[in-house]
Amino acid sequence: MKAKWWQTAVVYQIYPRSFQDSNGDGIGDLQGIITRLDYLENLGISAIWLSPVYQSPNDDNGYDISDYQNIMTEFGTMEDMDELIKQAEKRNIKIIMDLVVNHTSDEHQWFIESRKGKDNPYRDYYIWRDPVNGRKPNDLRSIFSGSAWEFDEESGQYYLHLFSKKQPDLNWENESVRQEVWDMMNFWLEKGVGGFRMDVIDLIGKIPDQEITGNGPKLHEYLQEMNEKTFGNYDVLTVGETWGATPEIAKLYSNPKRKELSMVFQFEHIGLDQQEGKDKWDTKPLSVNELKKVLSKWQTSLGNEGWNSLFWNNHDLPRIVSRWGNDTTYHKESAKMFAILLHLMKGTPYIYQGEEIGMTNCKITDISEVNDIESINMYKERLAQGYSKEEIIDSINKKGRDNARTPMQWDNSENAGFTTGTPWLRVNPNYKEINVTANLADANSIFYCYKQLIQLRKDNPIIVWGDYVLVEEVPEQVFMYLRKFEGETWAVVANFGDQAVAIQLPEFGQSTRILIANYPRSSVEFSQLELKPYEAFAVKL
Ligand code: NOJ
Protein backbone atom coordinates (compact mmCIF):
# COMPACT_ATOMS: atom_id res chain seq x y z
CA MET A 1 0.00 0.00 0.00
CA LYS A 2 1.34 3.43 -0.86
CA ALA A 3 1.49 5.40 2.37
CA LYS A 4 0.46 9.01 2.69
CA TRP A 5 3.26 11.06 4.26
CA TRP A 6 1.18 11.67 7.37
CA GLN A 7 0.77 7.93 7.94
CA THR A 8 4.49 7.48 8.48
CA ALA A 9 5.05 10.84 10.16
CA VAL A 10 5.59 11.78 13.77
CA VAL A 11 4.13 15.18 14.67
CA TYR A 12 5.60 17.50 17.31
CA GLN A 13 3.29 20.00 18.99
CA ILE A 14 4.60 23.45 19.83
CA TYR A 15 2.80 25.73 22.26
CA PRO A 16 4.49 28.90 20.99
CA ARG A 17 3.99 30.97 24.12
CA SER A 18 6.16 28.54 26.06
CA PHE A 19 8.65 27.20 23.55
CA GLN A 20 11.45 29.73 23.00
CA ASP A 21 11.58 33.47 23.55
CA SER A 22 13.97 35.37 21.28
CA ASN A 23 13.47 38.98 22.36
CA GLY A 24 13.44 38.87 26.15
CA ASP A 25 9.77 39.76 26.68
CA GLY A 26 9.17 36.49 28.53
CA ILE A 27 6.88 35.13 25.82
CA GLY A 28 7.89 32.52 23.23
CA ASP A 29 7.85 33.66 19.60
CA LEU A 30 8.30 32.60 15.99
CA GLN A 31 11.96 33.61 15.77
CA GLY A 32 12.52 31.51 18.87
CA ILE A 33 10.99 28.49 17.14
CA ILE A 34 13.20 29.06 14.09
CA THR A 35 16.32 28.85 16.27
CA ARG A 36 15.17 25.46 17.52
CA LEU A 37 14.39 23.81 14.19
CA ASP A 38 17.77 22.07 14.11
CA TYR A 39 16.91 20.45 17.43
CA LEU A 40 13.61 19.17 16.00
CA GLU A 41 15.32 17.95 12.85
CA ASN A 42 17.73 16.01 15.04
CA LEU A 43 14.78 14.43 16.86
CA GLY A 44 13.47 13.33 13.46
CA ILE A 45 9.92 14.65 13.39
CA SER A 46 8.12 15.34 10.09
CA ALA A 47 5.64 18.02 11.08
CA ILE A 48 4.96 20.65 13.69
CA TRP A 49 1.47 21.28 14.98
CA LEU A 50 1.67 24.93 15.89
CA SER A 51 -0.85 25.97 18.52
CA PRO A 52 -2.50 29.27 17.42
CA VAL A 53 -0.18 32.11 16.43
CA TYR A 54 -2.85 34.49 15.14
CA GLN A 55 -3.79 37.90 16.52
CA SER A 56 -5.61 37.34 19.80
CA PRO A 57 -6.38 39.12 23.06
CA ASN A 58 -5.28 35.88 24.77
CA ASP A 59 -8.28 35.23 26.94
CA ASP A 60 -7.59 31.55 26.15
CA ASN A 61 -3.98 31.92 24.99
CA GLY A 62 -4.62 32.27 21.29
CA TYR A 63 -7.66 29.99 21.03
CA ASP A 64 -9.65 33.22 20.91
CA ILE A 65 -8.71 34.67 17.53
CA SER A 66 -9.35 38.29 16.60
CA ASP A 67 -7.68 38.13 13.16
CA TYR A 68 -6.99 34.86 11.33
CA GLN A 69 -4.70 36.47 8.77
CA ASN A 70 -2.32 38.28 11.06
CA ILE A 71 0.27 37.07 13.55
CA MET A 72 -0.02 37.76 17.28
CA THR A 73 2.11 40.84 17.98
CA GLU A 74 4.00 39.10 20.79
CA PHE A 75 4.91 36.20 18.48
CA GLY A 76 6.24 38.27 15.57
CA THR A 77 5.12 39.19 12.07
CA MET A 78 3.85 37.55 8.90
CA GLU A 79 7.43 37.75 7.57
CA ASP A 80 8.55 35.66 10.55
CA MET A 81 5.79 33.19 9.77
CA ASP A 82 6.84 32.92 6.12
CA GLU A 83 10.41 32.40 7.26
CA LEU A 84 9.35 29.68 9.68
CA ILE A 85 7.51 27.81 6.93
CA LYS A 86 10.55 28.12 4.65
CA GLN A 87 13.14 27.18 7.26
CA ALA A 88 11.06 24.21 8.37
CA GLU A 89 10.64 23.04 4.78
CA LYS A 90 14.43 23.07 4.32
CA ARG A 91 14.53 20.48 7.08
CA ASN A 92 11.64 18.48 5.64
CA ILE A 93 9.32 19.63 8.39
CA LYS A 94 5.78 20.74 7.60
CA ILE A 95 3.87 23.33 9.58
CA ILE A 96 0.37 22.34 10.63
CA MET A 97 -1.75 25.34 11.60
CA ASP A 98 -4.27 25.26 14.42
CA LEU A 99 -7.65 26.01 12.87
CA VAL A 100 -9.96 27.46 15.50
CA VAL A 101 -13.26 28.05 13.76
CA ASN A 102 -15.91 26.89 16.18
CA HIS A 103 -15.61 30.36 17.69
CA THR A 104 -13.69 33.61 17.34
CA SER A 105 -12.64 36.19 19.88
CA ASP A 106 -15.29 38.75 20.82
CA GLU A 107 -12.67 41.21 19.56
CA HIS A 108 -12.83 39.81 16.03
CA GLN A 109 -14.18 42.38 13.57
CA TRP A 110 -17.09 40.07 12.71
CA PHE A 111 -18.25 39.99 16.31
CA ILE A 112 -17.66 43.70 16.86
CA GLU A 113 -20.06 44.25 13.94
CA SER A 114 -22.43 41.51 14.98
CA ARG A 115 -22.84 43.04 18.40
CA LYS A 116 -23.88 46.39 16.94
CA GLY A 117 -27.47 45.33 16.51
CA LYS A 118 -30.02 42.98 15.07
CA ASP A 119 -29.87 44.59 11.64
CA ASN A 120 -26.14 44.43 11.21
CA PRO A 121 -25.10 42.26 8.25
CA TYR A 122 -22.79 40.31 10.58
CA ARG A 123 -25.49 39.64 13.17
CA ASP A 124 -26.12 36.16 11.85
CA TYR A 125 -22.41 35.23 11.86
CA TYR A 126 -22.93 34.29 15.51
CA ILE A 127 -25.67 32.57 17.46
CA TRP A 128 -28.06 35.09 18.98
CA ARG A 129 -31.31 34.18 20.76
CA ASP A 130 -34.11 36.01 22.52
CA PRO A 131 -34.62 35.42 26.23
CA VAL A 132 -37.15 32.72 27.12
CA ASN A 133 -39.51 33.80 29.90
CA GLY A 134 -37.07 36.55 30.76
CA ARG A 135 -34.25 34.04 31.18
CA LYS A 136 -31.44 32.52 29.15
CA PRO A 137 -32.66 30.41 26.21
CA ASN A 138 -31.74 27.04 27.75
CA ASP A 139 -29.39 25.21 30.09
CA LEU A 140 -26.37 24.78 27.79
CA ARG A 141 -23.20 25.08 29.82
CA SER A 142 -19.83 26.52 28.89
CA ILE A 143 -16.91 24.09 28.98
CA PHE A 144 -15.18 26.79 31.03
CA SER A 145 -17.92 26.81 33.73
CA GLY A 146 -21.24 28.65 33.98
CA SER A 147 -23.93 29.20 31.36
CA ALA A 148 -23.04 29.12 27.67
CA TRP A 149 -25.33 32.12 27.08
CA GLU A 150 -24.21 35.70 27.66
CA PHE A 151 -26.74 38.50 27.80
CA ASP A 152 -26.13 41.55 25.68
CA GLU A 153 -27.88 44.53 27.32
CA GLU A 154 -27.93 46.65 24.22
CA SER A 155 -29.91 44.34 21.96
CA GLY A 156 -31.67 42.39 24.68
CA GLN A 157 -30.48 39.08 23.24
CA TYR A 158 -28.13 36.35 24.35
CA TYR A 159 -25.16 35.01 22.36
CA LEU A 160 -23.77 31.51 22.62
CA HIS A 161 -20.24 30.75 23.84
CA LEU A 162 -19.35 27.13 24.50
CA PHE A 163 -16.01 28.34 25.89
CA SER A 164 -15.31 31.68 27.59
CA LYS A 165 -17.65 34.61 27.05
CA LYS A 166 -14.84 36.16 25.02
CA GLN A 167 -15.15 33.21 22.59
CA PRO A 168 -18.54 33.61 20.86
CA ASP A 169 -19.54 30.60 18.71
CA LEU A 170 -19.74 31.11 14.96
CA ASN A 171 -22.98 30.23 13.20
CA TRP A 172 -21.96 27.53 10.74
CA GLU A 173 -25.45 27.42 9.25
CA ASN A 174 -24.65 30.76 7.67
CA GLU A 175 -23.14 30.21 4.24
CA SER A 176 -21.14 33.46 4.39
CA VAL A 177 -19.43 32.25 7.56
CA ARG A 178 -18.39 29.08 5.82
CA GLN A 179 -17.16 31.02 2.79
CA GLU A 180 -15.05 33.29 5.02
CA VAL A 181 -13.50 30.21 6.65
CA TRP A 182 -12.72 28.63 3.28
CA ASP A 183 -11.08 31.86 2.08
CA MET A 184 -8.97 32.03 5.20
CA MET A 185 -7.91 28.39 4.90
CA ASN A 186 -6.95 28.92 1.27
CA PHE A 187 -4.85 31.91 2.29
CA TRP A 188 -2.79 29.62 4.54
CA LEU A 189 -2.67 26.76 2.07
CA GLU A 190 -1.27 29.10 -0.55
CA LYS A 191 1.49 30.00 1.89
CA GLY A 192 2.55 26.38 1.86
CA VAL A 193 1.41 25.11 5.25
CA GLY A 194 1.31 21.34 5.71
CA GLY A 195 -2.23 21.12 6.99
CA PHE A 196 -4.59 21.94 9.81
CA ARG A 197 -5.32 20.71 13.29
CA MET A 198 -8.99 21.48 13.76
CA ASP A 199 -9.92 22.73 17.19
CA VAL A 200 -13.13 21.19 18.66
CA ILE A 201 -14.30 20.52 15.14
CA ASP A 202 -16.97 18.12 16.43
CA LEU A 203 -18.92 21.19 17.65
CA ILE A 204 -19.48 23.01 14.36
CA GLY A 205 -22.66 21.10 13.52
CA LYS A 206 -24.38 22.06 16.76
CA ILE A 207 -28.09 22.74 17.17
CA PRO A 208 -28.13 24.96 20.24
CA ASP A 209 -31.92 25.08 20.47
CA GLN A 210 -32.03 21.33 20.99
CA GLU A 211 -28.99 21.47 23.25
CA ILE A 212 -27.05 19.38 20.72
CA THR A 213 -23.40 20.45 20.67
CA GLY A 214 -21.02 17.61 19.65
CA ASN A 215 -21.56 15.50 16.52
CA GLY A 216 -24.51 17.50 15.20
CA PRO A 217 -26.38 16.38 12.09
CA LYS A 218 -24.63 18.71 9.63
CA LEU A 219 -21.08 18.20 10.89
CA HIS A 220 -19.93 15.83 8.16
CA GLU A 221 -21.66 17.77 5.43
CA TYR A 222 -19.66 20.85 6.47
CA LEU A 223 -16.41 18.89 6.55
CA GLN A 224 -17.01 17.53 3.06
CA GLU A 225 -17.70 21.03 1.85
CA MET A 226 -14.51 22.22 3.58
CA ASN A 227 -12.48 19.47 1.94
CA GLU A 228 -13.88 20.31 -1.47
CA LYS A 229 -13.46 24.08 -1.13
CA THR A 230 -10.03 24.14 0.49
CA PHE A 231 -7.48 21.40 1.09
CA GLY A 232 -8.95 18.66 -1.09
CA ASN A 233 -6.37 19.18 -3.80
CA TYR A 234 -3.38 19.56 -1.51
CA ASP A 235 -1.25 16.79 -0.01
CA VAL A 236 -1.78 17.91 3.58
CA LEU A 237 -2.48 16.49 7.01
CA THR A 238 -5.83 17.36 8.52
CA VAL A 239 -6.58 16.21 12.04
CA GLY A 240 -9.82 16.83 13.85
CA GLU A 241 -9.99 17.32 17.58
CA THR A 242 -12.92 14.97 17.93
CA TRP A 243 -14.20 14.61 21.46
CA GLY A 244 -16.70 11.83 21.90
CA ALA A 245 -15.72 9.99 18.71
CA THR A 246 -16.33 6.25 18.71
CA PRO A 247 -14.52 4.14 16.12
CA GLU A 248 -17.68 4.29 13.97
CA ILE A 249 -17.72 8.07 14.16
CA ALA A 250 -13.96 8.14 13.47
CA LYS A 251 -14.62 6.36 10.19
CA LEU A 252 -17.06 9.08 9.19
CA TYR A 253 -14.35 11.67 9.70
CA SER A 254 -11.40 9.79 8.27
CA ASN A 255 -12.45 7.17 5.76
CA PRO A 256 -10.57 8.39 2.67
CA LYS A 257 -13.58 7.59 0.52
CA ARG A 258 -15.67 10.18 2.34
CA LYS A 259 -13.26 13.03 1.58
CA GLU A 260 -13.25 14.65 4.99
CA LEU A 261 -10.13 14.59 7.23
CA SER A 262 -6.90 12.58 7.34
CA MET A 263 -7.37 11.49 10.93
CA VAL A 264 -9.09 11.93 14.25
CA PHE A 265 -7.58 12.94 17.56
CA GLN A 266 -9.85 11.33 20.11
CA PHE A 267 -9.58 11.16 23.88
CA GLU A 268 -11.18 7.94 25.05
CA HIS A 269 -7.99 6.50 26.58
CA ILE A 270 -6.92 9.73 28.19
CA GLY A 271 -10.18 10.20 30.07
CA LEU A 272 -10.00 6.86 31.86
CA ASP A 273 -9.09 8.38 35.22
CA GLN A 274 -12.25 10.49 35.27
CA GLN A 275 -15.22 9.48 37.40
CA GLU A 276 -18.22 8.33 35.39
CA GLY A 277 -20.69 11.13 34.69
CA LYS A 278 -18.52 13.74 36.42
CA ASP A 279 -16.24 16.30 34.87
CA LYS A 280 -12.51 16.31 34.26
CA TRP A 281 -11.64 17.51 37.77
CA ASP A 282 -13.14 14.46 39.47
CA THR A 283 -10.52 11.78 39.12
CA LYS A 284 -10.16 8.11 40.02
CA PRO A 285 -7.16 5.78 39.74
CA LEU A 286 -6.38 4.46 36.28
CA SER A 287 -7.25 0.82 35.58
CA VAL A 288 -4.55 -0.60 33.32
CA ASN A 289 -7.03 -3.20 32.11
CA GLU A 290 -9.38 -0.46 30.97
CA LEU A 291 -6.51 1.25 29.19
CA LYS A 292 -5.60 -1.98 27.40
CA LYS A 293 -9.22 -2.44 26.37
CA VAL A 294 -9.66 1.06 24.99
CA LEU A 295 -6.32 1.37 23.19
CA SER A 296 -6.73 -2.11 21.70
CA LYS A 297 -10.25 -1.34 20.52
CA TRP A 298 -8.92 1.66 18.60
CA GLN A 299 -6.01 -0.36 17.23
CA THR A 300 -8.24 -3.02 15.74
CA SER A 301 -11.48 -1.34 14.74
CA LEU A 302 -10.52 1.16 12.04
CA GLY A 303 -8.99 -1.18 9.46
CA ASN A 304 -8.55 0.65 6.17
CA GLU A 305 -11.54 2.85 6.85
CA GLY A 306 -10.00 5.38 9.18
CA TRP A 307 -6.89 6.73 10.83
CA ASN A 308 -6.18 7.64 14.44
CA SER A 309 -3.66 9.77 16.32
CA LEU A 310 -1.50 8.41 19.12
CA PHE A 311 -0.81 10.69 22.07
CA TRP A 312 -0.47 10.95 25.83
CA ASN A 313 0.01 14.70 26.09
CA ASN A 314 -0.99 18.04 24.67
CA HIS A 315 -1.40 21.61 25.91
CA ASP A 316 -4.73 20.74 27.58
CA LEU A 317 -3.54 17.67 29.49
CA PRO A 318 -1.33 17.10 32.52
CA ARG A 319 2.05 15.49 31.78
CA ILE A 320 1.69 11.72 31.47
CA VAL A 321 4.88 10.91 33.38
CA SER A 322 3.47 12.68 36.44
CA ARG A 323 -0.09 11.54 35.84
CA TRP A 324 0.15 7.79 35.26
CA GLY A 325 3.88 7.22 35.59
CA ASN A 326 6.42 8.07 38.24
CA ASP A 327 8.18 11.42 38.05
CA THR A 328 10.62 10.72 40.90
CA THR A 329 12.29 7.31 41.44
CA TYR A 330 11.45 5.94 37.99
CA HIS A 331 11.24 9.17 36.04
CA LYS A 332 13.37 8.09 33.11
CA GLU A 333 12.08 4.53 33.05
CA SER A 334 8.42 5.43 33.15
CA ALA A 335 8.75 8.26 30.60
CA LYS A 336 10.39 5.81 28.18
CA MET A 337 7.84 3.12 28.96
CA PHE A 338 4.99 5.41 27.82
CA ALA A 339 6.93 6.30 24.68
CA ILE A 340 7.71 2.72 23.69
CA LEU A 341 4.20 1.47 24.38
CA LEU A 342 2.55 4.17 22.26
CA HIS A 343 5.00 4.72 19.43
CA LEU A 344 4.92 1.13 18.25
CA MET A 345 1.15 1.20 17.77
CA LYS A 346 -0.70 1.95 14.56
CA GLY A 347 -1.57 5.59 13.93
CA THR A 348 0.23 8.92 13.80
CA PRO A 349 2.14 9.71 17.01
CA TYR A 350 2.13 13.22 18.46
CA ILE A 351 4.83 14.41 20.85
CA TYR A 352 4.01 17.45 22.96
CA GLN A 353 6.93 19.82 23.56
CA GLY A 354 9.05 18.73 26.50
CA GLU A 355 7.60 15.22 26.55
CA GLU A 356 10.73 14.02 24.74
CA ILE A 357 12.91 15.18 27.63
CA GLY A 358 10.59 13.98 30.38
CA MET A 359 9.14 17.31 31.53
CA THR A 360 6.80 16.90 34.50
CA ASN A 361 3.77 18.60 36.02
CA CYS A 362 4.48 21.76 38.00
CA LYS A 363 2.72 22.05 41.37
CA ILE A 364 1.08 25.21 42.64
CA THR A 365 -0.07 26.07 46.17
CA ASP A 366 -2.29 29.05 45.43
CA ILE A 367 -4.69 30.15 42.69
CA SER A 368 -2.63 33.33 42.16
CA GLU A 369 -0.03 31.14 40.42
CA VAL A 370 -2.54 30.00 37.79
CA ASN A 371 -2.87 31.58 34.35
CA ASP A 372 -5.35 29.24 32.66
CA ILE A 373 -8.91 30.54 32.36
CA GLU A 374 -10.38 27.05 32.65
CA SER A 375 -8.79 26.45 36.07
CA ILE A 376 -9.56 29.97 37.30
CA ASN A 377 -13.25 29.74 36.36
CA MET A 378 -13.54 26.29 37.91
CA TYR A 379 -11.87 27.54 41.10
CA LYS A 380 -14.46 30.32 41.50
CA GLU A 381 -17.36 28.02 40.68
CA ARG A 382 -16.33 25.24 43.05
CA LEU A 383 -15.46 27.64 45.87
CA ALA A 384 -19.02 28.99 45.61
CA GLN A 385 -20.32 25.40 45.65
CA GLY A 386 -18.59 24.75 48.97
CA TYR A 387 -15.44 22.85 47.94
CA SER A 388 -12.38 23.66 50.09
CA LYS A 389 -9.46 25.59 48.60
CA GLU A 390 -7.19 22.59 49.24
CA GLU A 391 -9.45 20.25 47.30
CA ILE A 392 -9.60 22.60 44.34
CA ILE A 393 -5.85 23.27 44.27
CA ASP A 394 -5.30 19.52 44.44
CA SER A 395 -7.49 18.96 41.40
CA ILE A 396 -5.71 21.76 39.50
CA ASN A 397 -2.38 20.11 40.33
CA LYS A 398 -3.71 16.85 38.96
CA LYS A 399 -5.56 18.02 35.86
CA GLY A 400 -4.91 21.74 35.27
CA ARG A 401 -3.69 22.77 31.82
CA ASP A 402 -0.88 24.98 33.13
CA ASN A 403 0.95 21.75 34.03
CA ALA A 404 1.77 21.33 30.35
CA ARG A 405 2.26 25.00 29.62
CA THR A 406 5.29 25.88 31.75
CA PRO A 407 8.21 27.02 29.59
CA MET A 408 10.32 24.54 27.66
CA GLN A 409 13.41 23.54 29.61
CA TRP A 410 16.40 24.00 27.32
CA ASP A 411 19.33 24.12 29.74
CA ASN A 412 20.30 24.74 33.36
CA SER A 413 20.82 28.49 33.02
CA GLU A 414 18.40 31.00 34.50
CA ASN A 415 14.81 30.41 33.31
CA ALA A 416 15.97 27.22 31.67
CA GLY A 417 17.21 29.09 28.61
CA PHE A 418 13.62 29.89 27.67
CA THR A 419 13.94 33.66 28.09
CA THR A 420 16.34 36.32 29.28
CA GLY A 421 13.34 38.23 30.67
CA THR A 422 10.60 37.27 33.11
CA PRO A 423 8.73 34.21 31.84
CA TRP A 424 4.95 34.67 31.39
CA LEU A 425 4.42 31.47 33.40
CA ARG A 426 6.88 30.21 35.99
CA VAL A 427 9.54 27.71 34.93
CA ASN A 428 9.33 24.31 36.61
CA PRO A 429 12.03 24.40 39.33
CA ASN A 430 13.30 20.98 38.22
CA TYR A 431 14.83 22.49 35.06
CA LYS A 432 18.37 22.13 36.43
CA GLU A 433 18.07 18.35 36.09
CA ILE A 434 15.44 18.03 33.37
CA ASN A 435 16.46 19.94 30.27
CA VAL A 436 17.41 19.52 26.62
CA THR A 437 21.15 19.99 27.09
CA ALA A 438 21.33 17.29 29.75
CA ASN A 439 19.26 14.96 27.56
CA LEU A 440 21.48 15.50 24.53
CA ALA A 441 24.60 14.80 26.58
CA ASP A 442 23.33 11.46 27.88
CA ALA A 443 23.26 8.63 25.36
CA ASN A 444 20.72 6.91 27.57
CA SER A 445 18.30 9.80 27.84
CA ILE A 446 14.57 9.99 27.19
CA PHE A 447 15.32 12.15 24.14
CA TYR A 448 17.32 9.39 22.46
CA CYS A 449 14.58 6.88 23.20
CA TYR A 450 12.10 9.09 21.28
CA LYS A 451 14.63 9.63 18.51
CA GLN A 452 15.14 5.89 18.17
CA LEU A 453 11.37 5.27 18.11
CA ILE A 454 10.91 7.83 15.32
CA GLN A 455 13.68 6.19 13.31
CA LEU A 456 12.19 2.72 13.88
CA ARG A 457 8.91 3.95 12.45
CA LYS A 458 10.66 5.33 9.36
CA ASP A 459 12.52 2.07 8.79
CA ASN A 460 9.82 -0.49 9.52
CA PRO A 461 6.48 -0.66 7.70
CA ILE A 462 5.34 -3.17 10.32
CA ILE A 463 4.84 -0.23 12.72
CA VAL A 464 2.71 1.64 10.20
CA TRP A 465 0.74 -1.25 8.73
CA GLY A 466 1.11 -4.34 10.93
CA ASP A 467 -1.86 -6.07 12.50
CA TYR A 468 -2.25 -5.54 16.22
CA VAL A 469 -2.98 -8.30 18.72
CA LEU A 470 -3.31 -7.77 22.46
CA VAL A 471 -1.71 -10.49 24.59
CA GLU A 472 -4.14 -11.13 27.40
CA GLU A 473 -2.38 -13.86 29.41
CA VAL A 474 -0.33 -11.43 31.50
CA PRO A 475 -0.83 -9.76 34.90
CA GLU A 476 -2.94 -6.57 34.90
CA GLN A 477 0.06 -4.26 35.29
CA VAL A 478 1.69 -5.59 32.12
CA PHE A 479 0.58 -4.23 28.75
CA MET A 480 1.75 -6.54 25.97
CA TYR A 481 0.85 -6.60 22.30
CA LEU A 482 2.08 -8.05 19.03
CA ARG A 483 2.47 -6.42 15.63
CA LYS A 484 2.40 -8.73 12.61
CA PHE A 485 3.27 -7.91 9.04
CA GLU A 486 4.38 -9.99 6.06
CA GLY A 487 5.42 -12.97 8.15
CA GLU A 488 7.23 -10.93 10.79
CA THR A 489 6.09 -10.55 14.41
CA TRP A 490 7.15 -8.01 17.00
CA ALA A 491 6.23 -8.14 20.67
CA VAL A 492 5.95 -4.97 22.72
CA VAL A 493 5.97 -5.39 26.51
CA ALA A 494 5.45 -2.66 29.11
CA ASN A 495 5.25 -2.89 32.88
CA PHE A 496 2.96 -0.19 34.23
CA GLY A 497 3.92 -0.88 37.84
CA ASP A 498 6.64 0.39 40.17
CA GLN A 499 7.13 -3.25 41.25
CA ALA A 500 8.91 -6.00 39.37
CA VAL A 501 6.59 -8.59 37.86
CA ALA A 502 7.03 -11.99 36.26
CA ILE A 503 5.34 -13.35 33.15
CA GLN A 504 5.41 -16.84 31.68
CA LEU A 505 4.61 -17.17 28.01
CA PRO A 506 6.66 -20.16 26.78
CA GLU A 507 4.88 -20.15 23.41
CA PHE A 508 6.79 -16.99 22.46
CA GLY A 509 10.16 -18.68 22.99
CA GLN A 510 13.35 -16.74 23.24
CA SER A 511 14.82 -13.87 21.28
CA THR A 512 17.95 -11.76 21.18
CA ARG A 513 16.58 -9.38 18.59
CA ILE A 514 15.87 -6.43 20.87
CA LEU A 515 14.56 -3.42 18.94
CA ILE A 516 14.37 -0.93 21.77
CA ALA A 517 14.42 -1.15 25.58
CA ASN A 518 14.47 1.11 28.62
CA TYR A 519 16.75 -1.15 30.71
CA PRO A 520 19.90 -2.87 29.46
CA ARG A 521 18.69 -6.10 27.90
CA SER A 522 20.35 -8.44 25.41
CA SER A 523 17.78 -11.21 25.28
CA VAL A 524 14.26 -12.15 26.29
CA GLU A 525 13.21 -15.56 27.56
CA PHE A 526 9.41 -15.53 27.49
CA SER A 527 9.01 -18.74 29.49
CA GLN A 528 10.37 -16.94 32.52
CA LEU A 529 10.45 -13.23 32.12
CA GLU A 530 11.09 -10.90 35.03
CA LEU A 531 10.17 -7.30 34.29
CA LYS A 532 11.72 -4.51 36.34
CA PRO A 533 9.66 -1.50 37.50
CA TYR A 534 8.31 0.32 34.43
CA GLU A 535 10.39 -1.87 32.17
CA ALA A 536 9.43 -1.75 28.49
CA PHE A 537 10.93 -3.18 25.34
CA ALA A 538 10.15 -4.36 21.84
CA VAL A 539 11.57 -7.53 20.41
CA LYS A 540 11.40 -9.33 17.10
CA LEU A 541 10.09 -12.86 17.63
C1 NOJ B 1 -9.48 22.97 22.49
C2 NOJ B 1 -8.12 23.55 22.68
O1 NOJ B 1 -7.16 22.53 22.61
C3 NOJ B 1 -8.13 24.28 23.99
O2 NOJ B 1 -6.85 24.69 24.41
C4 NOJ B 1 -9.07 25.46 23.87
O3 NOJ B 1 -9.21 26.08 25.11
C5 NOJ B 1 -10.45 25.02 23.38
N1 NOJ B 1 -10.41 24.06 22.34
C6 NOJ B 1 -11.23 26.20 22.88
O4 NOJ B 1 -10.68 26.67 21.69
Boltz pocket constraint, residues with backbone or C-beta under 6 A from the ligand:
constraints:
  - pocket:
      binder: B
      contacts: [[A, 60], [A, 63], [A, 64], [A, 100], [A, 163], [A, 199], [A, 200], [A, 241], [A, 315], [A, 316]]
      max_distance: 6.0
